């Protein structure tokens, strides 16, 4: 790795109840992160399990785990605003009908997988995200990490083509 590119810490968020094929994709990403760590291309990584959705007004949101997820998603959204990217298609708001309460409540659907890259305490990249018509995926970021490259968004800010 070059002196100009920091060695990041990665947080990989994975959904606990998986749709078909997602488990294998998650395992592939974890294997690649293991290799990146072994090769000192990343400082470390954690795998954090989250559910399919979280309702900000629910009792679960008041737990330490619920607060952690809500705080991270808020941090991701702030990063997205600062970097002019979107998570709209990955963190969707939905209304859930509750038979027990005979009412509906707002919830946020969480992606099957999400990657947060930290340089020290600073959030440096979140995947997946969208900028214009370009989707920056987790696999895209892993490929750039393996090549010793900064996030594509960072190169774009510097005016360097990533195509």
Order of alpha helices (4+ residues) and beta strands (2+ residues): beta-alpha-beta-beta-alpha-beta-beta-beta-beta-beta-beta-alpha-alpha
